[in-house]
Each structure stands twice: as structure tokens, then as C-alpha cells.
Amino acid sequence: MPISDDDVLVTVQSADSTDAAAGHLGWGVLWSDDAVLVPGPSDWLGAGPFDVLVAHRTDGERGDVLRISPLSATRMGSGDGSAVLVQLPARVGRAPSRSLSTRRLREDHATEPDVWTCLERQGAVAPGVRERSATVLEEIAGWEEQQRSGLSDPGTHGGWIDLMCVLIPGKCDLAGPFDVDGRRPRDPGDPLRR
């Protein structure tokens, strides 16, 4: 199932993996500009460090992919019926506006143990997130590879020193010791000393 142009894809990933398909632990949605919500089962939560991958299409060929280490994770509910709210350190996109009645959610959860099903019934999350095909992760892996290959190779610039001179013009006199801000200390009698 390809991602539509207005979709933001959210997946929880093993922090040890750089491959979107191999590292996939669970789907999620952008709940707020700096938080994602992930449906249960949430057994991945205690299995080791995880990242959140947020991908969105930027043009017809590729999209942007962010891998983010979370600040915190809070489980709501229990077992397979739980959902996890993952707080991120920064805004990662614009979340859709949601209508949610906490009173109705509590009432619904009293008879339905699956938090995500309760959220779907209220229209707070789109149906089908849990059933999303993992084949879409191959497309995301391709986007990540394009991003990585778009980075400059230091070898094409004559090495790291030459690359630094290109990126930071005017600060390429690299002989001698440097002080904390990267400038070479000047002789105290030098009239140009800052």
C-alpha cells in the first residue's frame, strides 16, 4: 500500500537497526506536533532502546525520513489492548486536528479493553493503521538511502580538511593550537587580537 501524498508514516524502530523494514516494531500516528501514538501490542517497549521513524513525501519520487530518539513513553491500557504515547524532543510535523472526548473514551474503555479500538470509534485515529502493509517500509528504506547518498563524500573534496575550508571559508589557517571557539590564539602584542 503506497503512502498517499498527504500521509505521514510513523513507525517505531529498533534503535540498533538502520533498515526501516528490518527495524520495524510497530506502526503509529502523529498524535501532536511532538508526540506519536502507537497501538498495542506494546511488548517492544521493554525490549530495548527504540527510535521513532517519521516519513513524509516531499515530491513524487521520494520523501523525508527522520529518526528520532524519544524523550519518554507512556503506556495506556494493558496487554494487546494498550496504546503508547511517545513524546519526542522536537516538533516533527503538523498533526491533524483531533476530536476526543475523554469522558466518552473512559466509558467506551469500560466495555472495550482495546484503547486503539476506542480511539478509532471516536474518529481520533484513522482505521487501518494496525493493518498497514510492511511492504511500504521498502519505499521508506529507499528514501533513507537517497538521503544518505545525497550527503557529500569527503573524498570528492580532497579530504576532510579541504571540506572544512569549503564549508567554513576564512577559517582555514589550520597551523598551530586553537582556543575553545576554534580561533588560533594571537600574540598578546598583536593589535588584531580580540
Disulfide bonds with the S-S distance in Angstrom:
Cys165-Cys172 2.41
